Amino acid sequence: MLAQDVLLSAFDDREKKFFACRRRCLDALTPKNVHDLRVACRRMLAILELLHAVDAQLRITSLRRRFKAHLRMLRSTRDLQMMQQLLPSIHPSDADVEVVVKALRRQEKTARSKACGKMEAWKDGAARRRLALVRSGLLVHLDDQRLRSHLRNAIDERYAAAMQDMQNVDPTDDATIHRLRVAFKHLRYMVEIVRPLVAHPAATSPASMDAFQQQMGNVQDIAVLTQWITIFASKHPNIDVRSLLQHCSTHRTKMLAAFMDALPTLSQFWVTSDHSPSEHHS
């Protein structure tokens, strides 16, 4: 299997899924549709990053800006939907919690309306033309071995960045965990692309990478909910959220412990060029 064929196939597949997810979001900004489109954006950013590492002449800046814009458009909607799903698992319903839930619903409705307006204003045609232009110039000048080397080096750099972020994780600082989460997403979605080309340890299975990412997401989600409740309480001092915040703290302790136990497994998700097993050629 030629590396160029793998990259072209990944490019085409990810482009197709992005526009399919975008169409579904234009129909309805359900939690699943929002999640799927955000993942599709990150996968497109990953393939663009790999392509640029291989050929620095490819003009991808405007495309990267477009996909990142979609992530920003949907961030608030995603967070508000997530908090509504998370809250019932943390605290039993009571009068004060119901007030919080209603406030979340109102804010989500506003966020969805704003996101829909921005997405409808975004023109597919310009992005499709730019993607077609990038694809037409892909990799025609590189032999297979050199291309594989470029791909490995690019992922080695992402892996090194993630490992550095792992060393900087502070259990008392949610921001350090979030930085690792973002770095790991970049790594994961790049590794997905080259999986057919290189041998990997078993820990790089899609399920294991997803589980590791989810553990970081659990910590981030409770941090977002806690921050939102704290801000809400400052604006509505008549609502008693002390019990809710205590339940959030207890939940965070559990999620953090699970994540810290899993943290050392990050080193298993990639083998750098200096220590890699033989690559697959077919």
C-alpha distance (Angstrom), angle and dihedral (degrees) to the residues before:
residue distance angle dihedral
M1 . . .
L2 3.79 . .
A3 3.79 118.0 .
Q4 3.79 91.0 -133.8
D5 3.80 91.0 56.9
V6 3.80 90.6 50.4
L7 3.80 92.0 51.1
L8 3.80 93.9 46.4
S9 3.79 91.1 49.0
A10 3.81 91.6 48.7
F11 3.81 91.0 47.5
D12 3.81 93.0 51.2
D13 3.78 93.8 43.9
R14 3.80 94.4 48.8
E15 3.78 93.3 45.6
K16 3.81 90.8 51.1
K17 3.81 92.4 48.6
F18 3.79 92.9 47.4
F19 3.79 93.8 56.4
A20 3.81 91.9 42.3
C21 3.82 90.5 52.3
R22 3.79 90.5 45.8
R23 3.82 91.3 53.5
R24 3.80 90.6 51.5
C25 3.80 91.2 50.5
L26 3.79 90.9 50.5
D27 3.81 86.8 55.3
A28 3.81 95.2 46.5
L29 3.81 134.3 -11.5
T30 3.79 95.0 -140.2
P31 3.82 118.1 161.5
K32 3.81 91.0 -105.5
N33 3.80 94.0 47.9
V34 3.80 91.8 48.1
H35 3.81 91.7 48.5
D36 3.81 93.3 47.2
L37 3.80 93.7 50.0
R38 3.80 92.7 48.5
V39 3.82 90.0 51.4
A40 3.81 90.2 47.3
C41 3.82 89.5 53.0
R42 3.80 92.0 51.3
R43 3.79 91.0 48.5
M44 3.79 90.5 52.1
L45 3.81 90.2 49.5
A46 3.81 89.3 51.3
I47 3.82 94.7 52.3
L48 3.81 90.5 46.3
E49 3.79 90.7 51.2
L50 3.80 91.3 51.4
L51 3.79 92.2 47.6
H52 3.78 91.8 49.7
A53 3.80 90.2 49.9
V54 3.80 88.0 55.5
D55 3.80 96.3 42.4
A56 3.79 116.3 19.1
Q57 3.82 89.8 -172.3
L58 3.81 92.3 70.4
R59 3.79 109.6 108.5
I60 3.79 104.2 -133.1
T61 3.81 103.3 141.5
S62 3.81 95.6 100.4
L63 3.79 91.6 45.8
R64 3.79 92.4 50.5
R65 3.80 88.3 50.3
R66 3.81 91.1 52.5
F67 3.80 95.2 50.9
K68 3.80 92.5 44.7
A69 3.80 88.3 50.7
H70 3.80 89.2 59.2
L71 3.79 90.5 52.1
R72 3.80 89.6 53.0
M73 3.81 92.8 45.3
L74 3.79 91.8 56.8
R75 3.81 101.8 34.2
S76 3.80 96.7 93.3
T77 3.81 93.2 43.8
R78 3.77 91.0 48.9
D79 3.80 93.6 49.5
L80 3.80 93.7 48.0
Q81 3.80 92.4 48.0
M82 3.79 91.1 47.5
M83 3.80 92.4 51.1
Q84 3.80 91.7 52.1
Q85 3.79 89.8 52.6
L86 3.80 94.3 44.5
L87 3.79 100.0 45.5
P88 3.85 98.7 70.9
S89 3.81 90.9 54.2
I90 3.81 91.6 54.1
H91 3.79 105.1 43.1
P92 3.83 134.2 18.3
S93 3.76 114.4 -115.5
D94 3.80 119.4 -92.6
A95 3.78 135.5 152.5
D96 3.80 95.6 -81.7
V97 3.80 93.5 44.4
E98 3.79 90.0 50.5
V99 3.81 89.3 55.7
V100 3.81 88.6 53.5
V101 3.81 91.5 48.5
K102 3.80 92.0 50.8
A103 3.80 90.4 50.2
L104 3.80 90.2 51.6
R105 3.79 90.7 51.1
R106 3.79 92.5 50.6
Q107 3.78 92.3 49.5
E108 3.79 91.8 46.4
K109 3.80 91.2 52.8
T110 3.80 89.8 53.3
A111 3.80 92.2 45.3
R112 3.80 92.1 49.9
S113 3.77 91.1 50.9
K114 3.80 92.2 51.6
A115 3.81 92.2 45.4
C116 3.81 92.1 50.0
G117 3.79 91.1 52.1
K118 3.78 92.6 50.6
M119 3.80 93.7 45.5
E120 3.78 93.3 49.3
A121 3.81 89.7 52.0
W122 3.81 90.4 53.9
K123 3.82 110.0 95.0
D124 3.80 117.5 -137.8
G125 3.79 94.2 -160.9
A126 3.79 96.7 67.9
A127 3.81 92.1 49.0
R128 3.81 92.7 47.4
R129 3.79 91.2 51.2
R130 3.79 92.2 49.2
L131 3.80 91.8 47.7
A132 3.79 90.7 49.6
L133 3.79 89.9 51.0
V134 3.81 91.7 51.4
R135 3.79 91.9 47.5
S136 3.79 93.6 49.6
G137 3.79 90.9 60.3
L138 3.78 98.8 43.9
L139 3.76 121.8 141.5
V140 3.79 99.1 -48.7
H141 3.79 92.7 140.6
L142 3.83 100.0 52.8
D143 3.78 127.4 87.1
D144 3.78 117.1 -133.5
Q145 3.80 98.4 -104.2
R146 3.77 93.2 49.2
L147 3.78 91.1 47.8
R148 3.81 91.9 51.6
S149 3.78 89.4 50.7
H150 3.80 91.7 52.4
L151 3.79 90.9 50.0
R152 3.78 93.2 49.4
N153 3.78 92.5 48.1
A154 3.80 91.8 51.1
I155 3.80 92.4 51.9
D156 3.81 91.5 42.8
E157 3.81 87.3 59.3
R158 3.79 92.4 49.4
Y159 3.79 90.6 47.4
A160 3.81 91.4 50.5
A161 3.81 90.3 50.6
A162 3.81 91.1 50.8
M163 3.80 91.7 48.2
Q164 3.81 89.8 51.7
D165 3.79 90.2 50.7
M166 3.80 88.3 49.7
Q167 3.80 90.2 55.8
N168 3.81 88.9 51.5
V169 3.81 95.9 52.1
D170 3.79 111.5 127.4
P171 3.82 113.0 -169.9
T172 3.80 89.7 -148.6
D173 3.82 92.9 53.7
D174 3.81 115.7 66.3
A175 3.81 90.5 -170.2
T176 3.82 91.5 67.5
I177 3.81 90.7 53.2
H178 3.79 90.7 47.9
R179 3.82 91.0 52.2
L180 3.79 89.5 53.8
R181 3.80 90.1 47.3
V182 3.80 91.8 54.7
A183 3.82 91.7 46.3
F184 3.79 91.1 48.7
K185 3.79 92.0 51.6
H186 3.81 89.2 55.9
L187 3.80 90.3 49.6
R188 3.79 95.4 44.9
Y189 3.79 96.5 50.5
M190 3.80 91.4 47.6
V191 3.80 93.0 48.5
E192 3.81 88.9 52.5
I193 3.79 89.6 61.8
V194 3.79 98.1 51.6
R195 3.81 96.6 38.5
P196 3.84 92.4 106.7
L197 3.80 91.1 53.7
V198 3.79 106.7 49.9
A199 3.77 137.4 40.7
H200 3.79 113.9 -110.2
P201 3.78 136.3 -171.0
A202 3.81 113.7 -104.1
A203 3.80 92.0 -104.6
T204 3.79 90.6 73.9
S205 3.80 92.5 70.6
P206 3.81 111.5 130.0
A207 3.80 90.6 -114.1
S208 3.79 94.6 54.0
M209 3.79 93.6 46.8
D210 3.79 90.9 47.7
A211 3.81 91.2 50.1
F212 3.81 92.0 51.0
Q213 3.79 91.8 48.8
Q214 3.80 91.1 47.5
Q215 3.79 91.5 55.7
M216 3.78 90.4 56.9
G217 3.80 88.8 44.7
N218 3.80 90.5 54.9
V219 3.80 90.3 57.2
Q220 3.80 92.4 45.8
D221 3.80 93.3 47.8
I222 3.79 94.1 54.5
A223 3.81 89.5 46.6
V224 3.82 90.4 53.9
L225 3.81 91.7 47.4
T226 3.80 93.2 47.5
Q227 3.80 91.5 50.0
W228 3.80 92.0 48.1
I229 3.81 92.8 49.7
T230 3.81 91.2 48.1
I231 3.81 92.0 52.6
F232 3.81 91.0 44.5
A233 3.81 91.4 51.3
S234 3.81 91.7 51.0
K235 3.80 88.8 57.2
H236 3.82 95.1 42.1
P237 3.82 107.2 38.4
N238 3.80 90.7 168.5
I239 3.83 90.4 68.3
D240 3.80 113.0 85.0
V241 3.81 107.9 -139.8
R242 3.80 98.0 158.6
S243 3.80 93.8 107.3
L244 3.78 91.4 45.2
L245 3.80 92.3 51.6
Q246 3.80 90.3 48.2
H247 3.79 90.4 53.4
C248 3.80 89.0 48.7
S249 3.80 90.1 52.8
T250 3.80 91.6 50.3
H251 3.79 91.2 48.2
R252 3.81 91.6 49.0
T253 3.81 90.7 52.5
K254 3.80 90.3 55.6
M255 3.80 94.9 45.1
L256 3.80 92.0 45.7
A257 3.80 92.6 51.1
A258 3.80 91.4 51.8
F259 3.80 91.0 48.9
M260 3.81 95.1 47.5
D261 3.81 89.8 50.7
A262 3.80 89.9 53.7
L263 3.82 96.6 41.2
P264 3.84 97.0 93.3
T265 3.81 90.5 59.0
L266 3.81 89.3 72.1
S267 3.80 88.4 85.7
Q268 3.82 89.5 63.7
F269 3.79 96.4 59.3
W270 3.80 96.7 81.5
V271 3.80 138.1 19.1
T272 3.79 113.3 -146.7
S273 3.78 122.7 -129.6
D274 3.80 92.8 -99.7
H275 3.80 91.9 57.7
S276 3.79 103.8 27.8
P277 3.80 125.1 129.4
S278 3.76 117.7 -124.2
E279 3.78 116.2 -64.0
H280 3.78 125.5 -116.7
H281 3.80 115.1 -105.7
S282 3.76 121.5 -177.9
